[in-house]
């Protein structure tokens, strides 16, 4: 159980940081939120890969991981936009 929690945090961190590096501009969100978005992206990306029956391939699951990264990029972009607006008063 503890190993899977730590594994989810590590995967979330990797996906979140990669997504932030790929996105142009600065994403002004905290590290903990980057990890949470990455974890959620990993679950959603895996679900999408399962829908298309590409979650289990021979060797490294490139399609699944690319799908997870795309979901993480979209998630970081959305969360960064929402998070940056919450401090702005009109």
C-alpha positions as CSV (number, residue, x, y, z in Angstrom):
1,X,0.0,0.0,0.0
2,X,2.7,2.5,1.0
3,X,4.7,1.6,-2.1
4,X,1.8,2.3,-4.4
5,X,1.2,5.7,-2.7
6,X,4.8,6.6,-3.1
7,X,4.8,5.3,-6.7
8,X,1.7,7.5,-7.4
9,X,3.4,10.5,-6.0
10,X,6.6,9.9,-8.0
11,X,4.7,9.3,-11.3
12,X,2.6,12.4,-10.5
13,X,5.7,14.5,-9.9
14,X,7.3,13.3,-13.2
15,X,4.2,13.8,-15.3
16,X,3.5,17.2,-13.7
17,X,7.0,18.5,-14.1
18,X,7.3,17.3,-17.7
19,X,4.0,19.0,-18.5
20,X,5.1,22.2,-17.0
21,X,8.4,22.0,-19.0
22,X,6.5,21.4,-22.2
23,X,3.9,24.2,-21.7
24,X,5.1,27.7,-22.8
25,X,5.3,30.4,-20.3
26,X,5.3,30.2,-16.5
27,X,2.7,28.2,-14.6
28,X,2.4,29.8,-11.2
29,X,1.1,26.8,-9.3
30,X,2.7,25.1,-6.2
31,X,4.5,21.8,-6.5
32,X,1.9,19.9,-4.5
33,X,-0.7,21.0,-7.1
34,X,1.6,19.9,-9.9
35,X,1.9,16.4,-8.3
36,X,-1.9,16.1,-7.8
37,X,-2.6,17.0,-11.4
38,X,0.1,14.5,-12.5
39,X,-1.5,11.7,-10.4
40,X,-4.9,12.5,-11.8
41,X,-3.5,12.6,-15.3
42,X,-1.9,9.2,-14.8
43,X,-5.2,7.7,-13.9
44,X,-7.2,9.4,-16.7
45,X,-4.5,8.6,-19.3
46,X,-4.5,5.0,-18.3
47,X,-8.2,4.9,-18.5
48,X,-8.1,6.4,-22.0
49,X,-5.4,3.9,-23.1
50,X,-7.6,1.1,-21.8
51,X,-10.6,2.3,-23.8
52,X,-8.5,2.0,-27.0
53,X,-6.9,-1.3,-25.9
54,X,-3.3,0.2,-26.0
55,X,-2.6,0.0,-22.2
56,X,-0.7,-3.3,-22.4
57,X,1.8,-3.5,-25.3
58,X,4.9,-5.5,-25.6
59,X,7.9,-3.7,-24.1
60,X,7.5,-0.1,-22.8
61,X,4.0,1.2,-22.9
62,X,4.8,4.3,-25.0
63,X,1.2,5.0,-26.1
64,X,-0.1,4.9,-22.5
65,X,2.6,7.1,-21.2
66,X,2.3,9.7,-24.0
67,X,-1.5,9.7,-23.4
68,X,-0.9,10.4,-19.7
69,X,1.5,13.2,-20.6
70,X,-1.0,14.8,-22.9
71,X,-3.6,14.7,-20.2
72,X,-1.1,16.2,-17.7
73,X,-0.3,19.0,-20.1
74,X,-4.0,19.8,-20.5
75,X,-4.5,19.5,-16.8
76,X,-1.6,21.8,-15.9
77,X,-2.8,24.4,-18.4
78,X,-6.3,24.4,-17.0
79,X,-5.3,24.4,-13.4
80,X,-2.6,27.1,-13.9
81,X,-5.3,29.3,-15.6
82,X,-7.8,28.8,-12.8
83,X,-5.2,29.1,-10.0
84,X,-3.7,32.3,-11.4
85,X,-7.1,34.0,-11.6
86,X,-8.1,33.2,-8.1
87,X,-6.0,36.0,-6.7
88,X,-7.1,38.6,-9.3
89,X,-10.0,40.8,-8.3
90,X,-11.8,42.8,-11.0
